[in-house]
């Protein structure tokens, strides 16, 4: 599951990381997102099927399939299960057309539910590098205006043992060596697997992130030591 994530790395740095040429593909002007949420326009790396070039574009989070009657349903299609993405009608056309993309993320959030209270954790790569979420994108044409709306969804897979205390699902995080194969390769199914738990860092953070209205660097700052220890105790001893 991925319902909230972080996009802090500047567009120019992402372009260099993912092989996007700014001279051929203008970069988006977008603020840092500490609390990226569904229906927001966020940075996505795509491959142009005609030129073969990679682009860094702003797409709306929540997939609206090309056959949809309207865009409202996209808010509920922020994730797609990797096990069924090739068969579910909502995602099947995008999958078969290989409209695969990468969603850069500096981290994502998950919550540990305790009765009616939820403790958030921010999850990032242990080496501090941006993560590459495997995604699908699609285009929907408004029959009234003729304008195109381009949207994306993030693929999920079973969570590793380390992340399972938080949620049974996790985003498909592509190793750096799989990026080209995901964007340009013929076969993508074999790439949708769980990222090793030891390669990720879990940090308990403030419940301020629970509201999508909140933004800012304080959302990813670790809790004070005593509060962090209490939050860590909610998980298995080896989880943090």
Secondary structure, 3 states (H helix, E strand, C coil): CCCEEEECCCHHHHHHHHCCCCCCCCCCCCCCEEEEECCCEEEEEEECCCCCCEEEEEEEECCCCCCCCCCHHHHHCCEEECCCCCCCHHHHHHHHCCCEEEEEECEEEEEEEECCEEEEEEEEECCCCCEEEEEEEEEEECCCCCCEEEEEEEEEEECCCCCCCCCCEEECECCHHHHHHHHHCCCCHHHCCCCCHHHEEEEEECHHHHCCCCCCHHHHCECCHHHHHHHHCCCCCCCC
